[in-house]
């Protein structure tokens, strides 16, 4: 089927070239006919051309059939034609032959176009038949989950909806394990114990819904429970204890972002470890499976009402219509089903939002991601006056992708990614164009995730060298192993690291040389602890502006509150995550540079 689609597309391109050739032939024929007419007027009967004005105002002798008419008649005798007259007649005949050839070519092109359209209709019907053949009822997955639920029927009632929805068999096979994770999570974290439910005014036996539905170009499979909902405060505290997020990051998070913290590897809110809970595995596996299928895991929770996890996946099609685009000299493509609109906008229509450039689309702000930067092409500068944008539908909303140019819609066969390319979340497959060129198919969901964290790719290759090459970090901790481990992390980030064994040594270093970009300090140290060091640093004018971040094993709220009241720039716990450490230091340094920059400009 894929080869048929490719051949049909190639045939369409051949038809286009034939049609262009026919148009060129028609233009050539018209020019040829004009040339023939001019030739005839000039050489075939030149005397009649010259006599035309005389006939307009004939003299008496001309009208009486005098010598001039006789002379003209002699010149028109057929037996007096010379080679020039013969050439003129031959050109006229060639022009007529040329017109006949063009007419026949036009008839054949019209017939071929009709056959091509018929072939396209047959292929579309065959595509639909093949798609239906490869799709199976969702009930095949629901049967296994329903059987598992019967074994726990004393805890909750299982309710299935949408089991007649047809799903691609390959997708359904890969959905079964993530759905089992979600059902297990609903049992052990969602519905809660009978005593807790009764105390909350709910039936002792909980309910869990499994729903499947097809909306637009997405398959939505959700698992919903009627439990107590997610404890967002406990989730934030556990992320802090695990060193996955800092206090400053948690304070700026919305309820939705806090709920998504449970998707982090190694994070579990279970109070005790068992064979099915508390091990820190499960939800990150579900999120990874959703990303591998080109979709996303959505979370909706309300305290005291319950939680809904929704797997929203694009409907899998192996043969699709795509919109080719040009980006930095490369040919890329989007599935037509994910394209909401094409826009050419002025530069002043692009605004600035919290996460970067934004476009107002249908009254809503839509993030804009520049694909040229993803493909390694630097920005051309502020002189650009117009943007070409492809507005895309993703599971979490719209996204606008900036491209260099739009192409024409093509029907292509898509090949799944494999090997090294499978790790690139913004690619969903590769396709073969009618001209035989292979090009990548972009995944809007993956682009959406990149748009939410532009620091992962929107930076020059030497960003670490320019921004952090000579930035000095003072690392204060009484543990030699911590100083070595964290110091290596900072050096990997491009920072120059100076270490101190305790707070007193750090304070002495700061008195001698206050040229540090930031200080990272433990709390519990001999001679001068972290609180005392923080107070001393903030009390000295020479060091009051230096960012100081607390890194400790103390995750209690009172420790956090005291450190922030004394002027700590951030607070996170050990064991520290390298990505978190470098991310927070980069953010704190950037915030510290803003006042200095604005002051210098003033």
VOTI-342383 format. One record per residue (C-alpha): x negated, y, z; chain; residue number from 1; residue in three letters. Coordinates in steps of 0.1 Angstrom, whole numbers, always signed. Each point is the difference from the previous one (the first is absolute). Layout:
N
{{X, Y, Z}, A, NUM, ala}
...
! end
This chain:
602
{{+0, +0, +0}, A, 1, unk}
{{-28, +24, +9}, A, 2, unk}
{{-17, -7, -34}, A, 3, unk}
{{+33, +6, -18}, A, 4, unk}
{{+3, +34, +17}, A, 5, unk}
{{-36, +9, -10}, A, 6, unk}
{{+5, -11, -36}, A, 7, unk}
{{+33, +19, -2}, A, 8, unk}
{{-16, +32, +13}, A, 9, unk}
{{-29, -4, -25}, A, 10, unk}
{{+26, -4, -27}, A, 11, unk}
{{+16, +32, +11}, A, 12, unk}
{{-33, +18, -3}, A, 13, unk}
{{-5, -14, -35}, A, 14, unk}
{{+35, +13, -9}, A, 15, unk}
{{-10, +34, +13}, A, 16, unk}
{{-31, +1, -21}, A, 17, unk}
{{+20, -12, -31}, A, 18, unk}
{{+25, +27, +6}, A, 19, unk}
{{-28, +26, +3}, A, 20, unk}
{{-15, -13, -32}, A, 21, unk}
{{+34, +3, -17}, A, 22, unk}
{{+4, +36, +11}, A, 23, unk}
{{-35, +7, -13}, A, 24, unk}
{{+8, -16, -33}, A, 25, unk}
{{+32, +20, -3}, A, 26, unk}
{{-20, +32, +6}, A, 27, unk}
{{-26, -11, -26}, A, 28, unk}
{{+28, -7, -25}, A, 29, unk}
{{+15, +34, +5}, A, 30, unk}
{{-34, +17, -5}, A, 31, unk}
{{-6, -22, -31}, A, 32, unk}
{{+34, +10, -15}, A, 33, unk}
{{-7, +36, +6}, A, 34, unk}
{{-34, -4, -18}, A, 35, unk}
{{+17, -18, -29}, A, 36, unk}
{{+25, +28, -4}, A, 37, unk}
{{-27, +26, +0}, A, 38, unk}
{{-20, -20, -25}, A, 39, unk}
{{+30, -4, -23}, A, 40, unk}
{{+8, +37, +1}, A, 41, unk}
{{-36, +9, -7}, A, 42, unk}
{{-10, -25, -26}, A, 43, unk}
{{+28, -21, -14}, A, 44, unk}
{{+20, +29, -15}, A, 45, unk}
{{-20, +32, +7}, A, 46, unk}
{{+16, +18, -30}, A, 47, unk}
{{+35, -6, +13}, A, 48, unk}
{{-10, +14, +33}, A, 49, unk}
{{-14, +31, -16}, A, 50, unk}
{{+30, +3, -23}, A, 51, unk}
{{+24, +0, +29}, A, 52, unk}
{{-3, +38, +5}, A, 53, unk}
{{+5, +5, -38}, A, 54, unk}
{{+33, -19, +1}, A, 55, unk}
{{+12, +22, +28}, A, 56, unk}
{{-3, +30, -24}, A, 57, unk}
{{-1, -13, -35}, A, 58, unk}
{{-8, +22, -30}, A, 59, unk}
{{+21, +0, -31}, A, 60, unk}
{{-26, -21, -18}, A, 61, unk}
{{-1, -27, +27}, A, 62, unk}
{{+38, -3, +2}, A, 63, unk}
{{+1, -4, -38}, A, 64, unk}
{{-24, -30, +2}, A, 65, unk}
{{-30, +18, -13}, A, 66, unk}
{{-37, -11, -2}, A, 67, unk}
{{-4, -2, +38}, A, 68, unk}
{{+26, -27, +4}, A, 69, unk}
{{-15, -20, -29}, A, 70, unk}
{{-34, +2, +16}, A, 71, unk}
{{+14, -13, +33}, A, 72, unk}
{{+18, -28, -17}, A, 73, unk}
{{-32, -11, -16}, A, 74, unk}
{{-18, +0, +32}, A, 75, unk}
{{+27, -23, +16}, A, 76, unk}
{{-4, -27, -26}, A, 77, unk}
{{-6, -33, +18}, A, 78, unk}
{{-26, -12, -24}, A, 79, unk}
{{-22, +30, +9}, A, 80, unk}
{{-4, -9, +37}, A, 81, unk}
{{-36, +0, +10}, A, 82, unk}
{{-17, -18, +29}, A, 83, unk}
{{+11, +26, +25}, A, 84, unk}
{{+36, -6, -8}, A, 85, unk}
{{-5, -38, +4}, A, 86, unk}
{{-16, +6, +34}, A, 87, unk}
{{+29, +21, +12}, A, 88, unk}
{{+25, -27, -10}, A, 89, unk}
{{-21, -27, +18}, A, 90, unk}
{{-1, +20, +32}, A, 91, unk}
{{+37, +4, -1}, A, 92, unk}
{{+4, -38, -3}, A, 93, unk}
{{-24, -6, +28}, A, 94, unk}
{{+20, +24, +22}, A, 95, unk}
{{+32, -20, -7}, A, 96, unk}
{{-19, -33, +8}, A, 97, unk}
{{-13, +15, +32}, A, 98, unk}
{{+36, +10, +10}, A, 99, unk}
{{+12, -36, -6}, A, 100, unk}
{{-28, -15, +21}, A, 101, unk}
{{+8, +24, +28}, A, 102, unk}
{{+37, -9, -2}, A, 103, unk}
{{-7, -37, +2}, A, 104, unk}
{{-24, +5, +29}, A, 105, unk}
{{+27, +20, +18}, A, 106, unk}
{{+25, -29, -5}, A, 107, unk}
{{-24, -25, +14}, A, 108, unk}
{{-8, +21, +30}, A, 109, unk}
{{+37, +5, +8}, A, 110, unk}
{{+6, -38, -2}, A, 111, unk}
{{-31, -6, +22}, A, 112, unk}
{{+13, +25, +25}, A, 113, unk}
{{+33, -18, +1}, A, 114, unk}
{{-17, -33, +6}, A, 115, unk}
{{-22, +16, +27}, A, 116, unk}
{{+31, +14, +19}, A, 117, unk}
{{+17, -35, -2}, A, 118, unk}
{{-32, -16, +13}, A, 119, unk}
{{+0, +26, +29}, A, 120, unk}
{{+36, -9, +9}, A, 121, unk}
{{-8, -37, +0}, A, 122, unk}
{{-30, +5, +22}, A, 123, unk}
{{+20, +21, +25}, A, 124, unk}
{{+26, -28, +2}, A, 125, unk}
{{-27, -26, +4}, A, 126, unk}
{{-17, +22, +27}, A, 127, unk}
{{+33, +1, +20}, A, 128, unk}
{{+5, -37, -4}, A, 129, unk}
{{-35, -8, +11}, A, 130, unk}
{{+3, +24, +30}, A, 131, unk}
{{+32, -17, +11}, A, 132, unk}
{{-16, -34, -4}, A, 133, unk}
{{-29, +9, +23}, A, 134, unk}
{{+23, +15, +27}, A, 135, unk}
{{+16, -21, +27}, A, 136, unk}
{{+25, +8, +27}, A, 137, unk}
{{-13, +16, +32}, A, 138, unk}
{{+19, -28, +18}, A, 139, unk}
{{-30, -23, -6}, A, 140, unk}
{{-21, +21, +24}, A, 141, unk}
{{+29, +7, +23}, A, 142, unk}
{{+7, -38, +4}, A, 143, unk}
{{-34, -5, +17}, A, 144, unk}
{{+5, +30, +22}, A, 145, unk}
{{+35, -11, +9}, A, 146, unk}
{{-12, -34, +10}, A, 147, unk}
{{-27, +16, +22}, A, 148, unk}
{{+26, +23, +16}, A, 149, unk}
{{+22, -31, +9}, A, 150, unk}
{{-28, -12, +22}, A, 151, unk}
{{+2, +33, +20}, A, 152, unk}
{{+38, +4, -1}, A, 153, unk}
{{+2, +3, +37}, A, 154, unk}
{{-20, +33, -2}, A, 155, unk}
{{+17, +17, -30}, A, 156, unk}
{{+25, -3, -27}, A, 157, unk}
{{-13, +0, -36}, A, 158, unk}
{{+20, +19, -27}, A, 159, unk}
{{-10, -2, -36}, A, 160, unk}
{{+11, +24, -27}, A, 161, unk}
{{-7, +3, -37}, A, 162, unk}
{{-12, -36, -4}, A, 163, unk}
{{+13, -1, -36}, A, 164, unk}
{{-25, +27, -11}, A, 165, unk}
{{-24, -14, -26}, A, 166, unk}
{{-37, +4, +6}, A, 167, unk}
{{-30, -9, -21}, A, 168, unk}
{{-11, -35, +12}, A, 169, unk}
{{-37, +10, +4}, A, 170, unk}
{{+10, +30, +22}, A, 171, unk}
{{+24, -21, +21}, A, 172, unk}
{{-27, -25, +7}, A, 173, unk}
{{-23, +28, +13}, A, 174, unk}
{{+29, +15, +20}, A, 175, unk}
{{+8, -30, +22}, A, 176, unk}
{{-30, +3, +24}, A, 177, unk}
{{+4, +38, +6}, A, 178, unk}
{{+37, -5, +6}, A, 179, unk}
{{-8, -27, +25}, A, 180, unk}
{{-24, +24, +18}, A, 181, unk}
{{+28, +26, +1}, A, 182, unk}
{{+25, -25, +14}, A, 183, unk}
{{-25, -11, +27}, A, 184, unk}
{{-6, +36, +9}, A, 185, unk}
{{+37, +6, +3}, A, 186, unk}
{{+4, -30, +23}, A, 187, unk}
{{-30, +8, +23}, A, 188, unk}
{{-1, +38, -1}, A, 189, unk}
{{+33, +11, -14}, A, 190, unk}
{{+32, -15, +16}, A, 191, unk}
{{-16, -2, +35}, A, 192, unk}
{{+9, -23, +29}, A, 193, unk}
{{+36, -7, +10}, A, 194, unk}
{{-4, +17, +34}, A, 195, unk}
{{-13, +32, -16}, A, 196, unk}
{{+27, +0, -26}, A, 197, unk}
{{+28, -4, +26}, A, 198, unk}
{{-16, +28, +21}, A, 199, unk}
{{+1, +22, -31}, A, 200, unk}
{{+37, -8, -5}, A, 201, unk}
{{-5, -23, -30}, A, 202, unk}
{{+10, -37, -5}, A, 203, unk}
{{-25, -24, +14}, A, 204, unk}
{{-4, -16, -34}, A, 205, unk}
{{-15, +23, -26}, A, 206, unk}
{{+5, +4, -37}, A, 207, unk}
{{-24, +0, -29}, A, 208, unk}
{{+10, +9, -36}, A, 209, unk}
{{-19, -11, -31}, A, 210, unk}
{{+11, +21, -30}, A, 211, unk}
{{-10, +0, -37}, A, 212, unk}
{{+10, +25, -25}, A, 213, unk}
{{-11, +14, -34}, A, 214, unk}
{{+0, +38, -2}, A, 215, unk}
{{-11, +18, -32}, A, 216, unk}
{{-34, -16, -8}, A, 217, unk}
{{-7, -14, +35}, A, 218, unk}
{{+8, -31, +19}, A, 219, unk}
{{+7, +8, +37}, A, 220, unk}
{{-2, -28, +26}, A, 221, unk}
{{+6, +10, +36}, A, 222, unk}
{{+0, -16, +34}, A, 223, unk}
{{+20, +19, +26}, A, 224, unk}
{{+5, -7, +37}, A, 225, unk}
{{+23, +15, +26}, A, 226, unk}
{{-26, +2, +28}, A, 227, unk}
{{-15, +29, +19}, A, 228, unk}
{{-20, +15, -29}, A, 229, unk}
{{-37, +7, +0}, A, 230, unk}
{{-16, +16, +30}, A, 231, unk}
{{-20, +27, -18}, A, 232, unk}
{{-17, +12, +31}, A, 233, unk}
{{-13, -35, +8}, A, 234, unk}
{{-11, -4, -36}, A, 235, unk}
{{-20, +33, +1}, A, 236, unk}
{{-16, -10, +33}, A, 237, unk}
{{-10, -34, -13}, A, 238, unk}
{{-15, +16, -32}, A, 239, unk}
{{-20, +23, +23}, A, 240, unk}
{{-12, -29, +22}, A, 241, unk}
{{-11, -19, -30}, A, 242, unk}
{{-20, +30, -13}, A, 243, unk}
{{+21, +1, -32}, A, 244, unk}
{{+13, +36, +5}, A, 245, unk}
{{-10, +30, +20}, A, 246, unk}
{{+21, +22, +23}, A, 247, unk}
{{+0, +29, -24}, A, 248, unk}
{{+12, -23, -29}, A, 249, unk}
{{+28, -15, +22}, A, 250, unk}
{{+12, +35, +10}, A, 251, unk}
{{+4, +10, -36}, A, 252, unk}
{{+18, -32, -11}, A, 253, unk}
{{+37, +0, -7}, A, 254, unk}
{{+22, -28, +13}, A, 255, unk}
{{-1, -18, -34}, A, 256, unk}
{{-39, +2, +0}, A, 257, unk}
{{-1, -14, +35}, A, 258, unk}
{{+22, -29, -10}, A, 259, unk}
{{-23, -8, -29}, A, 260, unk}
{{-29, -5, +25}, A, 261, unk}
{{+13, -35, +6}, A, 262, unk}
{{-13, -8, -35}, A, 263, unk}
{{-36, +6, +11}, A, 264, unk}
{{-20, -33, +2}, A, 265, unk}
{{-5, -11, +36}, A, 266, unk}
{{+27, +21, +15}, A, 267, unk}
{{+27, -18, +21}, A, 268, unk}
{{+23, +13, +27}, A, 269, unk}
{{+7, -34, +15}, A, 270, unk}
{{-8, +0, +37}, A, 271, unk}
{{-12, -36, -1}, A, 272, unk}
{{-17, -21, -26}, A, 273, unk}
{{+18, -31, -12}, A, 274, unk}
{{-1, -22, -31}, A, 275, unk}
{{+24, +24, -18}, A, 276, unk}
{{-6, +34, +16}, A, 277, unk}
{{-27, +22, +14}, A, 278, unk}
{{-27, -11, -24}, A, 279, unk}
{{+0, +32, -21}, A, 280, unk}
{{+8, -18, -32}, A, 281, unk}
{{+33, +0, -20}, A, 282, unk}
{{+11, +35, -10}, A, 283, unk}
{{-32, +9, -17}, A, 284, unk}
{{+3, -33, -20}, A, 285, unk}
{{+35, +11, -11}, A, 286, unk}
{{-11, +34, -10}, A, 287, unk}
{{-30, -15, -20}, A, 288, unk}
{{+24, -24, -18}, A, 289, unk}
{{+23, +29, -9}, A, 290, unk}
{{-30, +20, -15}, A, 291, unk}
{{-12, -30, -19}, A, 292, unk}
{{+35, -3, -16}, A, 293, unk}
{{-2, +37, -9}, A, 294, unk}
{{+25, +11, +27}, A, 295, unk}
{{+1, +13, +35}, A, 296, unk}
{{+13, -9, +34}, A, 297, unk}
{{+24, +26, +14}, A, 298, unk}
{{+9, +3, +37}, A, 299, unk}
{{+31, +15, +15}, A, 300, unk}
{{+5, -1, +38}, A, 301, unk}
{{+22, +16, +25}, A, 302, unk}
{{-5, -4, +38}, A, 303, unk}
{{+28, -21, +15}, A, 304, unk}
{{+15, -9, -34}, A, 305, unk}
{{-24, -22, -19}, A, 306, unk}
{{-27, -1, -27}, A, 307, unk}
{{+1, -7, -37}, A, 308, unk}
{{-30, -11, -21}, A, 309, unk}
{{+6, +3, -37}, A, 310, unk}
{{-22, -15, -27}, A, 311, unk}
{{+5, +22, -31}, A, 312, unk}
{{-16, -15, -31}, A, 313, unk}
{{+1, +9, -36}, A, 314, unk}
{{+19, -25, -21}, A, 315, unk}
{{-26, -22, -17}, A, 316, unk}
{{+0, +0, -38}, A, 317, unk}
{{-28, -15, -21}, A, 318, unk}
{{+11, +18, -32}, A, 319, unk}
{{+9, +37, +6}, A, 320, unk}
{{+3, +33, -17}, A, 321, unk}
{{-29, +23, +10}, A, 322, unk}
{{-9, +37, -4}, A, 323, unk}
{{-36, +4, -10}, A, 324, unk}
{{-19, +30, +13}, A, 325, unk}
{{-34, +15, -5}, A, 326, unk}
{{-22, +7, +30}, A, 327, unk}
{{-36, +11, -2}, A, 328, unk}
{{-4, -17, -33}, A, 329, unk}
{{+15, -33, +11}, A, 330, unk}
{{+33, -15, -10}, A, 331, unk}
{{+23, -10, +29}, A, 332, unk}
{{+37, -8, +3}, A, 333, unk}
{{+30, +1, +23}, A, 334, unk}
{{+29, -24, -2}, A, 335, unk}
{{+29, +20, -15}, A, 336, unk}
{{+23, -13, +28}, A, 337, unk}
{{-21, +20, +26}, A, 338, unk}
{{+0, +32, -20}, A, 339, unk}
{{+25, +26, +12}, A, 340, unk}
{{-10, +29, -22}, A, 341, unk}
{{-27, +16, -21}, A, 342, unk}
{{-9, +36, +8}, A, 343, unk}
{{-22, +27, -14}, A, 344, unk}
{{-2, +27, +27}, A, 345, unk}
{{-19, +32, +6}, A, 346, unk}
{{-28, +1, +25}, A, 347, unk}
{{+19, +24, +22}, A, 348, unk}
{{+29, -26, +3}, A, 349, unk}
{{-24, -23, +20}, A, 350, unk}
{{+2, +8, +37}, A, 351, unk}
{{-21, -11, +29}, A, 352, unk}
{{+13, -24, +27}, A, 353, unk}
{{-14, -18, +31}, A, 354, unk}
{{-15, -28, -21}, A, 355, unk}
{{-10, +21, -30}, A, 356, unk}
{{+16, +13, -32}, A, 357, unk}
{{+38, -3, -3}, A, 358, unk}
{{+26, +4, -27}, A, 359, unk}
{{+36, +8, +7}, A, 360, unk}
{{+20, -27, -18}, A, 361, unk}
{{+38, +0, +2}, A, 362, unk}
{{-2, +22, +31}, A, 363, unk}
{{-25, -22, +18}, A, 364, unk}
{{-38, +4, +5}, A, 365, unk}
{{-19, -27, -19}, A, 366, unk}
{{-37, -6, +6}, A, 367, unk}
{{-22, +4, -31}, A, 368, unk}
{{-30, -23, -5}, A, 369, unk}
{{-26, +9, -27}, A, 370, unk}
{{-9, -32, -18}, A, 371, unk}
{{-30, +16, -15}, A, 372, unk}
{{-16, +1, +34}, A, 373, unk}
{{+9, -37, +6}, A, 374, unk}
{{-18, -8, -33}, A, 375, unk}
{{-31, +20, +11}, A, 376, unk}
{{+5, +32, -21}, A, 377, unk}
{{-6, +31, +20}, A, 378, unk}
{{+25, +29, +0}, A, 379, unk}
{{-4, +24, -29}, A, 380, unk}
{{+7, +30, +22}, A, 381, unk}
{{+27, +25, +8}, A, 382, unk}
{{+3, +13, -35}, A, 383, unk}
{{+24, -27, -10}, A, 384, unk}
{{+34, +14, -7}, A, 385, unk}
{{+21, -31, -6}, A, 386, unk}
{{+4, -34, +15}, A, 387, unk}
{{+14, -32, -17}, A, 388, unk}
{{+17, -21, +27}, A, 389, unk}
{{+16, -34, +1}, A, 390, unk}
{{+26, -1, +28}, A, 391, unk}
{{+1, -36, +13}, A, 392, unk}
{{+24, -19, +23}, A, 393, unk}
{{-16, -18, +29}, A, 394, unk}
{{+16, -20, +29}, A, 395, unk}
{{-5, +30, +23}, A, 396, unk}
{{+10, +28, -24}, A, 397, unk}
{{-13, +18, -31}, A, 398, unk}
{{-36, +7, -10}, A, 399, unk}
{{-13, +22, -28}, A, 400, unk}
{{-32, -12, -18}, A, 401, unk}
{{-20, +25, -20}, A, 402, unk}
{{-12, -12, -34}, A, 403, unk}
{{-16, +16, -31}, A, 404, unk}
{{+26, -11, -25}, A, 405, unk}
{{+31, -22, -6}, A, 406, unk}
{{+3, -28, -25}, A, 407, unk}
{{+28, -18, -17}, A, 408, unk}
{{+20, -28, +18}, A, 409, unk}
{{-13, -34, -9}, A, 410, unk}
{{+12, -36, +7}, A, 411, unk}
{{-29, -20, +14}, A, 412, unk}
{{-8, -33, +17}, A, 413, unk}
{{-15, +5, +35}, A, 414, unk}
{{-27, -22, +15}, A, 415, unk}
{{-3, -2, +38}, A, 416, unk}
{{-33, +12, +15}, A, 417, unk}
{{-26, -24, +11}, A, 418, unk}
{{-35, -1, +15}, A, 419, unk}
{{-15, +33, +8}, A, 420, unk}
{{+29, +22, -12}, A, 421, unk}
{{+25, -16, +24}, A, 422, unk}
{{-14, +21, +28}, A, 423, unk}
{{+9, +33, -17}, A, 424, unk}
{{+34, +8, +15}, A, 425, unk}
{{+9, +26, -26}, A, 426, unk}
{{-1, -26, -29}, A, 427, unk}
{{+28, -25, -6}, A, 428, unk}
{{-12, -17, -31}, A, 429, unk}
{{-16, +4, -34}, A, 430, unk}
{{+17, +2, -34}, A, 431, unk}
{{-9, -3, -37}, A, 432, unk}
{{+11, +28, -23}, A, 433, unk}
{{+12, -5, -36}, A, 434, unk}
{{-34, +11, -12}, A, 435, unk}
{{-17, -27, +20}, A, 436, unk}
{{-14, +22, +28}, A, 437, unk}
{{+2, -12, +36}, A, 438, unk}
{{+11, +26, +26}, A, 439, unk}
{{+9, +0, +37}, A, 440, unk}
{{+35, +3, +12}, A, 441, unk}
{{+3, +23, +30}, A, 442, unk}
{{+19, -8, +32}, A, 443, unk}
{{+20, +30, +13}, A, 444, unk}
{{+1, -14, +35}, A, 445, unk}
{{-38, -3, +2}, A, 446, unk}
{{-3, +35, -14}, A, 447, unk}
{{+24, +11, +27}, A, 448, unk}
{{-22, -15, +27}, A, 449, unk}
{{-30, +18, -15}, A, 450, unk}
{{+19, +33, +0}, A, 451, unk}
{{+6, -4, +37}, A, 452, unk}
{{-37, -4, +7}, A, 453, unk}
{{-19, +20, -26}, A, 454, unk}
{{-32, -1, +20}, A, 455, unk}
{{-4, -36, -12}, A, 456, unk}
{{-7, +11, -35}, A, 457, unk}
{{+3, +37, -6}, A, 458, unk}
{{-35, +9, +9}, A, 459, unk}
{{-32, +3, -21}, A, 460, unk}
{{-25, -28, +1}, A, 461, unk}
{{-25, +20, +21}, A, 462, unk}
{{+26, +12, +25}, A, 463, unk}
{{-16, -17, +29}, A, 464, unk}
{{-34, +14, -10}, A, 465, unk}
{{+12, +36, -3}, A, 466, unk}
{{+24, +1, +30}, A, 467, unk}
{{-17, -21, +26}, A, 468, unk}
{{-36, -5, -12}, A, 469, unk}
{{-15, +24, +26}, A, 470, unk}
{{+28, +2, +25}, A, 471, unk}
{{-13, -11, +33}, A, 472, unk}
{{+21, -20, +25}, A, 473, unk}
{{-8, -3, +37}, A, 474, unk}
{{+10, -34, +12}, A, 475, unk}
{{+2, -3, +38}, A, 476, unk}
{{+5, -34, +17}, A, 477, unk}
{{-18, -19, +28}, A, 478, unk}
{{+3, -33, -19}, A, 479, unk}
{{-29, -8, -23}, A, 480, unk}
{{+20, -24, -21}, A, 481, unk}
{{+28, +26, -5}, A, 482, unk}
{{-26, +27, -10}, A, 483, unk}
{{-15, -24, -25}, A, 484, unk}
{{+33, -12, -15}, A, 485, unk}
{{+18, +34, -1}, A, 486, unk}
{{-32, +17, -12}, A, 487, unk}
{{-2, -25, -29}, A, 488, unk}
{{+36, +9, -9}, A, 489, unk}
{{-8, +37, +0}, A, 490, unk}
{{-31, -5, -21}, A, 491, unk}
{{+20, -21, -25}, A, 492, unk}
{{+22, +31, -3}, A, 493, unk}
{{-30, +22, -9}, A, 494, unk}
{{-5, +17, +33}, A, 495, unk}
{{-32, +6, +19}, A, 496, unk}
{{+4, -15, +35}, A, 497, unk}
{{-16, +12, +32}, A, 498, unk}
{{+7, -21, +31}, A, 499, unk}
{{+1, +8, +37}, A, 500, unk}
{{+2, -25, +29}, A, 501, unk}
{{+24, +20, +22}, A, 502, unk}
{{+17, +33, +3}, A, 503, unk}
{{-29, +18, +16}, A, 504, unk}
{{-24, -9, -27}, A, 505, unk}
{{+26, +11, -26}, A, 506, unk}
{{+4, +33, +17}, A, 507, unk}
{{-38, +6, +1}, A, 508, unk}
{{-1, -7, -37}, A, 509, unk}
{{+28, +24, -7}, A, 510, unk}
{{-18, +27, +20}, A, 511, unk}
{{-31, -4, -21}, A, 512, unk}
{{+17, -4, -33}, A, 513, unk}
{{+37, +7, -5}, A, 514, unk}
{{-1, -7, -38}, A, 515, unk}
{{+22, -31, +1}, A, 516, unk}
{{+30, -5, -22}, A, 517, unk}
{{+18, -20, +27}, A, 518, unk}
{{-5, -19, +32}, A, 519, unk}
{{+14, -35, +6}, A, 520, unk}
{{+0, -9, +37}, A, 521, unk}
{{+10, -28, +24}, A, 522, unk}
{{+19, +8, +32}, A, 523, unk}
{{-16, -22, +26}, A, 524, unk}
{{-38, +8, +3}, A, 525, unk}
{{-25, +6, +28}, A, 526, unk}
{{-12, +34, +11}, A, 527, unk}
{{+25, +19, -21}, A, 528, unk}
{{+32, -16, -12}, A, 529, unk}
{{+20, +8, -32}, A, 530, unk}
{{+24, +24, +17}, A, 531, unk}
{{-29, +19, +16}, A, 532, unk}
{{-18, +2, -33}, A, 533, unk}
{{+31, +12, -17}, A, 534, unk}
{{+5, +28, +26}, A, 535, unk}
{{-36, +11, -2}, A, 536, unk}
{{+0, +1, -38}, A, 537, unk}
{{+32, +21, -2}, A, 538, unk}
{{-13, +23, +27}, A, 539, unk}
{{-32, +10, -19}, A, 540, unk}
{{+5, +26, -28}, A, 541, unk}
{{-27, -16, -21}, A, 542, unk}
{{+18, -34, -1}, A, 543, unk}
{{+36, +9, +6}, A, 544, unk}
{{+8, -4, -37}, A, 545, unk}
{{-17, -35, -4}, A, 546, unk}
{{+27, -27, -6}, A, 547, unk}
{{-2, -26, +28}, A, 548, unk}
{{+18, -34, -5}, A, 549, unk}
{{+5, -24, +28}, A, 550, unk}
{{-6, -37, -7}, A, 551, unk}
{{+8, -23, +30}, A, 552, unk}
{{+16, -32, +11}, A, 553, unk}
{{+26, +20, +21}, A, 554, unk}
{{+32, +1, -20}, A, 555, unk}
{{+23, +13, +28}, A, 556, unk}
{{+21, +31, -6}, A, 557, unk}
{{-14, +19, +30}, A, 558, unk}
{{-36, -4, -13}, A, 559, unk}
{{+11, +12, -34}, A, 560, unk}
{{+19, +30, +14}, A, 561, unk}
{{-29, +11, +22}, A, 562, unk}
{{-25, -2, -29}, A, 563, unk}
{{+22, +20, -23}, A, 564, unk}
{{+7, +26, +27}, A, 565, unk}
{{-38, +5, +4}, A, 566, unk}
{{-3, +6, -37}, A, 567, unk}
{{-8, -33, -16}, A, 568, unk}
{{+3, +1, -38}, A, 569, unk}
{{+12, -36, -2}, A, 570, unk}
{{+3, -32, +21}, A, 571, unk}
{{-2, -36, -11}, A, 572, unk}
{{-8, -33, +17}, A, 573, unk}
{{-27, -27, -2}, A, 574, unk}
{{-6, -22, -19}, A, 575, unk}
{{+1, +27, -26}, A, 576, unk}
{{+10, -7, -36}, A, 577, unk}
{{-27, +13, -24}, A, 578, unk}
{{+26, +13, -25}, A, 579, unk}
{{+18, +19, +28}, A, 580, unk}
{{-32, +14, +14}, A, 581, unk}
{{-12, +14, -33}, A, 582, unk}
{{+35, +12, -10}, A, 583, unk}
{{+5, +19, +33}, A, 584, unk}
{{-35, +15, +0}, A, 585, unk}
{{+5, +12, -36}, A, 586, unk}
{{+33, +15, +9}, A, 587, unk}
{{-13, +17, +31}, A, 588, unk}
{{-30, +15, -19}, A, 589, unk}
{{+23, +12, -27}, A, 590, unk}
{{+23, +17, +25}, A, 591, unk}
{{-30, +16, +18}, A, 592, unk}
{{-13, +14, -33}, A, 593, unk}
{{+33, +18, -9}, A, 594, unk}
{{-3, +28, +26}, A, 595, unk}
{{-37, +5, -9}, A, 596, unk}
{{+8, +3, -37}, A, 597, unk}
{{+29, +24, +5}, A, 598, unk}
{{-20, +21, +23}, A, 599, unk}
{{-29, +2, -24}, A, 600, unk}
{{+24, +10, -28}, A, 601, unk}
{{+15, +28, +22}, A, 602, unk}
! end
